[in-house]
Amino acid sequence: MSLSLPALFAIVFLTGAILFVVGSIVVRASKIEQEPMPAQKALAPALEEVAPARDEAMPQWIVSLGAEQAAVDVAGRIELVERLAMVGEQWCVQMLQEALHEERDRRVAAAIRSALKDLR
């Protein structure tokens, strides 16, 4: 039994299409499992560049962002505020409002007020 050339091409095409679909499903499933949450993606660079703690307690809003192992200096906190403003989601606004009540440094507080003003 001999296959005609068009039938052979159809079999090869269908086999390739099936492999493509299966491969796409596998790749998407693995990306979904590994994908970090949006907040983690947006704030990851700022959280990686943290400074060691001095003699002051870390504000709770920093801890709630997942930086409990390291204290963030003034520049790092301002960068976190800017990143929260860039994300701009409702939870970011709530986090910034919480941060404004807790923040003791006037430069960081000014950055928070500016970010909240821009988000409204």
N, C-alpha and C positions, 0 to 999 in steps of 0.2 A: 504494500500500500504506500503510495507516494503522495506527499502533500504538495499542493500547488504553491507557488511563490506567494500569492496574496494570503493564503491561509497561514503560511509560515510567518509572514510579517504580522498578521493579526495575533498569533500566539505569542510572538516576541513582544509586541506592543502591550498586550494584556498582562503578561508576566511583569513587564517593567512598571506598568501602572499600579499593579497590586503591590509590588515591592516599594514603590514610592509612597503609597498611602500608608502601608504598615510602618515604614520608616518615619514618616511625618508624625504619626500617632505616638510612636515610641519617643521621639525627640520632644514633642510637646508635653508628654506625661512627665518626662524627667525634668524639664524646665519648670513645670508647675510645682514639683516637689522641692526644688532647690531655690526657687525665687524668694528673696527676702521681702518683707512687708515694705510698702512704699515709704513709711517713716524711716525705716532702717536704711533704705537706699539713699534717701535725701540727706540724712544726718550722719552717715557713716564716715565721710572724710573729716568732719569736724570732731567726731568722737575719737578718731584715731590720733588726732593731734592735741592730746590733752597734756596739761602740765601737772607735775606732782603737787600734792596738797601742801599748803602752808600750814598755818595754825588756825585756819578758819574752817568752820563746818561747811560742807557742801550743801547748796540749796536743794530742797526737795524736788524742784522741777528738773534739775539736772539728773537726779537719781531716777526719776520716772522716765527719762529718755534712755535709760540703760547704761549710764556712765558711772555706776556706783563704785567701780574699781579704781577710778581715778577722778581727781578733782579737776575742774576746768578753770583755767585762769580767766582774767577779764577779757582778753582778746578771744579766747575760745568760747566764752559765753556769748559775746557779741556775734561771733560767727554762727553759733547755734540759733540765735535770735533771727539772723538774716536767713538762715536756711528754713526755719519754721515759716517765716514770711513768704519765702519762695514757694513752699508747698501750698500754703494758703487754705488748707482745709479747715473745717470747723473745729476739729480737735486741736489744730495748731493755734487758733485764736484762743481757745480755752487754756491751752498750755501757756501762751504768752500772758494772758490775764493772771494766771496763777503765778507766773514768774515775776510779774510786776509787783505783786503783793509781797513776795519773798525776797526780792533782790535788794541788796544793801548798797551796791556800788552805783553811784549816780550815772556813770557812763553807760553801764549796761541797762539801767532803768530808762535812760533817754533813748537808747536803741529800741527797747521794748515799746515805749510809747510811740515812737516813730513807726515801727512795724504795725502796731495796732491801728494807728491812724490810716496807714496805707491800705490795710485790709478792710476797712469799713467803707 
